[in-house]
């Protein structure tokens, strides 16, 4: 959907379909790697947070000590590798979806030595991103490996092809902030492991508890960047989202039913977690 391949569109018809080429499209490697690392990070940190809490309230329980070490390996190792995969993915986006990259960074002007922005609130009316901390040449380097490279801004993209800039930028900033924080937690954990103080550092255990949901928040923010950043296309450059809306009647009923099922499942899962984790003492 982001870098479609393996077919041709002729007079509104899809022809010359090659499923292998479609699966091995230009974004496949970067996105698969980035998502796999994110999945291990999110699940590992969630499990680590649970066992860290049980150690905080129950002392030195061998099960929770062993489980915490395994979860830390699973959850924190990807946080160190994730910036590398993010850099890989970012360069693919810069090459294939310049409008998405510009929205992610609040970059309106096409310019060489484009700055990397930390924070900021893009304003599509003034076409500025105030309140951001700018690192000169940072975006050019991350996108193209050259601090003097030119980055395409939204001003050179037709207005009807702009993604929703503010939510894309904020979601990207949230994902990046969480990733940076968790990388710091990984370094802290490695230092404590070297000092053999993982189980005795209550601040570290408390930080793991606070970090329990952060991996999942980062994943959701990342998917917002991916999906919102592609708008107004559902298949980049091939089909607009407005063209993909189905005319089938009665979809409201099925949507309501599926939503109700997932709400019920969420309530059940929350109740089980509460009983098994929050109300359980080692």
C-alpha positions as CSV (number, residue, x, y, z in Angstrom):
1,X,0.0,0.0,0.0
2,X,2.9,2.3,0.6
3,X,5.1,1.2,-2.3
4,X,2.9,-0.9,-4.5
5,X,4.6,-3.3,-6.9
6,X,3.9,-6.6,-8.7
7,X,1.0,-5.4,-11.0
8,X,0.0,-2.8,-13.5
9,X,-3.2,-0.8,-13.6
10,X,-4.6,-0.5,-17.1
11,X,-7.9,1.3,-17.8
12,X,-9.0,0.7,-14.2
13,X,-8.1,-3.0,-14.3
14,X,-5.2,-4.8,-12.4
15,X,-3.1,-6.8,-14.8
16,X,0.2,-8.6,-14.8
17,X,-0.1,-9.6,-11.1
18,X,3.1,-10.9,-9.5
19,X,2.4,-11.8,-5.8
20,X,6.1,-12.4,-5.1
21,X,7.0,-8.9,-6.4
22,X,4.1,-7.4,-4.5
23,X,5.4,-9.0,-1.2
24,X,9.0,-7.9,-1.9
25,X,8.1,-4.3,-2.7
26,X,10.6,-1.5,-1.9
27,X,9.3,-0.9,1.6
28,X,8.8,-4.6,2.6
29,X,12.3,-5.1,4.2
30,X,12.3,-1.9,6.2
31,X,8.7,-2.3,7.5
32,X,9.0,-5.9,8.4
33,X,12.2,-5.4,10.3
34,X,10.8,-2.3,12.1
35,X,7.5,-4.0,13.0
36,X,9.2,-7.3,14.2
37,X,11.5,-5.4,16.5
38,X,8.6,-3.3,17.8
39,X,6.5,-6.4,18.5
40,X,9.3,-8.1,20.5
41,X,10.0,-4.8,22.3
42,X,6.3,-4.2,23.3
43,X,5.6,-7.7,24.5
44,X,8.9,-8.1,26.3
45,X,8.5,-4.8,28.1
46,X,4.9,-5.6,29.1
47,X,6.0,-8.9,30.6
48,X,9.0,-7.3,32.3
49,X,6.8,-4.6,33.8
50,X,4.4,-7.2,35.2
51,X,7.2,-9.2,36.9
52,X,9.0,-6.0,38.1
53,X,5.8,-5.0,39.9
54,X,5.5,-8.5,41.5
55,X,9.1,-8.3,42.6
56,X,8.4,-4.8,44.1
57,X,5.5,-6.1,46.2
58,X,6.6,-9.6,46.9
59,X,10.4,-9.6,47.4
60,X,12.8,-12.1,45.9
61,X,10.6,-14.7,44.2
62,X,12.7,-17.0,41.9
63,X,10.0,-17.3,39.3
64,X,9.7,-13.5,38.9
65,X,13.4,-13.0,38.9
66,X,13.9,-15.6,36.1
67,X,11.0,-14.3,34.1
68,X,12.2,-10.7,34.4
69,X,15.6,-11.6,33.0
70,X,14.1,-13.4,30.0
71,X,11.6,-10.5,29.4
72,X,14.4,-7.9,29.6
73,X,16.4,-9.8,27.0
74,X,13.3,-10.0,24.7
75,X,12.1,-6.5,25.3
76,X,15.2,-4.3,25.7
77,X,17.5,-5.8,23.1
78,X,15.2,-4.6,20.2
79,X,15.1,-1.1,21.7
80,X,18.8,-0.8,21.0
81,X,18.4,-2.1,17.4
82,X,15.2,-0.2,16.7
83,X,16.9,3.2,15.9
84,X,18.9,1.4,13.2
85,X,15.8,-0.1,11.6
86,X,14.0,3.3,12.0
87,X,16.9,4.9,10.1
88,X,16.5,2.3,7.4
89,X,12.8,2.8,7.2
90,X,13.1,6.6,7.2
91,X,15.4,6.5,4.1
92,X,12.9,4.3,2.3
93,X,10.1,6.8,3.1
94,X,12.3,9.7,1.9
95,X,12.9,8.0,-1.4
96,X,9.4,6.7,-2.0
97,X,7.0,8.9,-0.1
98,X,8.4,12.4,0.3
99,X,5.0,13.9,1.3
100,X,4.8,11.5,4.3
101,X,8.4,12.4,5.4
102,X,7.6,16.1,5.1
103,X,4.5,15.6,7.3
104,X,6.4,13.6,9.8
105,X,8.9,16.4,10.3
106,X,6.7,19.4,9.7
107,X,8.8,20.3,6.7
108,X,7.0,22.8,4.5
109,X,9.9,24.3,2.5
110,X,12.0,22.3,0.1
111,X,15.6,23.0,1.2
112,X,19.1,21.7,1.5
113,X,20.5,21.1,4.9
114,X,16.9,20.6,6.2
115,X,16.7,20.5,10.0
116,X,15.6,17.6,12.2
117,X,12.8,18.9,14.4
118,X,12.2,17.8,18.0
119,X,8.6,18.7,19.0
120,X,6.9,21.5,17.4
121,X,3.3,22.1,16.2
122,X,2.9,22.3,12.4
123,X,0.5,25.0,11.3
124,X,-0.8,24.3,7.8
125,X,-2.2,27.8,7.5
126,X,1.1,29.6,8.1
127,X,3.1,26.7,6.8
128,X,5.5,26.9,9.7
129,X,6.3,24.5,12.6
130,X,6.8,26.7,15.7
131,X,8.0,25.6,19.1
132,X,10.3,22.9,17.6
133,X,14.0,22.4,18.5
134,X,15.8,22.3,15.2
135,X,19.0,20.4,14.5
136,X,20.5,21.9,11.3
137,X,21.1,19.4,8.6
138,X,19.7,16.6,10.7
139,X,16.8,15.6,8.5
140,X,18.9,15.8,5.4
141,X,21.4,13.5,6.9
142,X,18.9,11.0,8.3
143,X,16.9,10.9,5.0
144,X,19.8,10.9,2.5
145,X,23.0,10.4,4.5
146,X,24.2,13.8,3.6
147,X,23.8,17.0,5.7
148,X,23.6,19.1,2.6
149,X,21.1,17.0,0.7
150,X,17.8,18.6,-0.4
151,X,14.6,17.4,1.3
152,X,11.3,17.9,-0.5
153,X,8.8,20.0,1.5
154,X,5.0,20.0,1.5
155,X,5.0,23.3,-0.5
156,X,6.1,21.4,-3.5
157,X,3.4,18.8,-3.1
158,X,-0.1,19.5,-4.5
159,X,-2.3,20.6,-1.6
160,X,-4.9,17.9,-2.3
161,X,-2.1,15.3,-1.8
162,X,-1.1,16.4,1.6
163,X,-1.6,14.0,4.5
164,X,-3.1,15.4,7.7
165,X,0.1,17.0,8.9
166,X,-0.5,17.7,12.6
167,X,-1.6,14.2,13.6
168,X,1.2,12.6,11.5
169,X,3.8,14.8,13.0
170,X,2.6,14.3,16.6
171,X,2.3,10.6,16.2
172,X,5.9,10.4,14.9
173,X,7.2,12.6,17.7
174,X,5.4,10.3,20.3
175,X,6.8,7.2,18.7
176,X,10.3,8.6,18.6
177,X,10.2,9.9,22.1
178,X,9.1,6.5,23.5
179,X,11.8,4.8,21.5
180,X,14.4,7.1,22.8
181,X,13.2,6.7,26.4
182,X,13.1,2.9,26.1
183,X,16.6,2.8,24.6
184,X,17.8,4.7,27.7
185,X,16.0,2.1,29.9
186,X,17.9,-0.6,28.0
187,X,21.3,1.1,28.6
188,X,20.3,1.5,32.3
189,X,19.3,-2.1,32.5
190,X,22.6,-3.3,30.9
191,X,24.6,-1.2,33.4
192,X,22.7,-2.6,36.3
193,X,23.1,-6.2,35.0
194,X,26.9,-5.5,34.8
195,X,26.7,-4.3,38.4
196,X,24.4,-7.3,39.4
197,X,21.8,-4.9,40.7
198,X,18.8,-5.5,38.4
199,X,16.7,-6.9,41.2
200,X,17.8,-4.5,44.0
201,X,17.3,-1.2,42.1
202,X,13.8,-0.2,43.0
203,X,13.9,2.9,40.8
204,X,14.7,0.6,37.8
205,X,11.9,-1.8,38.7
206,X,9.5,1.1,39.0
207,X,10.6,2.5,35.7
208,X,9.8,-1.0,34.1
209,X,6.4,-0.9,35.7
210,X,5.7,2.6,34.2
211,X,7.1,1.3,30.8
212,X,4.7,-1.6,30.7
213,X,2.3,-0.1,28.1
214,X,4.8,2.1,26.2
215,X,5.8,-0.4,23.6
216,X,2.2,-0.8,22.5
217,X,1.6,3.0,22.5
218,X,4.7,3.3,20.3
219,X,3.3,0.7,17.9
220,X,-0.1,2.4,17.6
221,X,1.6,5.8,17.0
222,X,3.8,4.2,14.4
223,X,0.8,2.8,12.6
224,X,-0.8,6.2,12.7
225,X,2.3,7.5,10.9
226,X,2.2,4.8,8.3
227,X,-1.5,4.9,7.6
228,X,-2.3,8.6,8.0
229,X,0.9,9.6,6.4
230,X,-0.1,7.8,3.2
231,X,-3.3,9.8,2.8
232,X,-5.1,10.7,0.6
233,X,-4.0,7.4,-1.0
234,X,-5.1,4.0,0.1
235,X,-2.6,2.5,-2.4
236,X,0.1,5.1,-2.9
237,X,-0.2,6.7,-6.3
238,X,-2.7,4.2,-7.6
239,X,-6.0,4.5,-5.7
240,X,-7.2,7.3,-3.4
241,X,-9.0,6.5,-0.2
242,X,-12.2,8.2,-1.4
243,X,-12.2,5.8,-4.4
244,X,-12.0,2.8,-2.2
245,X,-15.1,3.5,-0.1
246,X,-17.5,0.6,-0.6
247,X,-21.1,1.2,-1.7
248,X,-22.3,-1.9,0.0
249,X,-25.4,-1.3,2.3
250,X,-25.8,-2.5,5.8
251,X,-22.2,-2.2,6.9
252,X,-23.1,-0.2,10.0
253,X,-24.6,-3.3,11.5
254,X,-21.6,-5.5,11.0
255,X,-19.3,-2.7,12.2
256,X,-21.3,-2.3,15.4
257,X,-21.3,-6.1,15.9
258,X,-17.6,-6.4,15.5
259,X,-17.0,-3.4,17.7
260,X,-19.2,-4.9,20.5
261,X,-17.3,-8.2,20.3
262,X,-14.0,-6.4,20.7
263,X,-15.2,-4.3,23.5
264,X,-16.4,-7.4,25.3
265,X,-13.0,-9.1,24.7
266,X,-11.2,-6.1,26.0
267,X,-13.3,-6.1,29.2
268,X,-12.6,-9.8,29.7
269,X,-8.9,-9.4,29.1
270,X,-8.7,-6.5,31.5
271,X,-10.6,-8.5,34.2
272,X,-8.2,-11.5,33.7
273,X,-5.1,-9.3,33.9
274,X,-6.4,-7.6,37.0
275,X,-7.1,-10.9,38.7
276,X,-3.9,-12.6,37.6
277,X,-1.5,-9.7,38.0
278,X,-2.8,-6.8,40.0
279,X,-4.6,-8.8,42.7
280,X,-2.0,-11.7,42.8
281,X,0.8,-11.6,45.2
282,X,3.8,-14.0,44.9
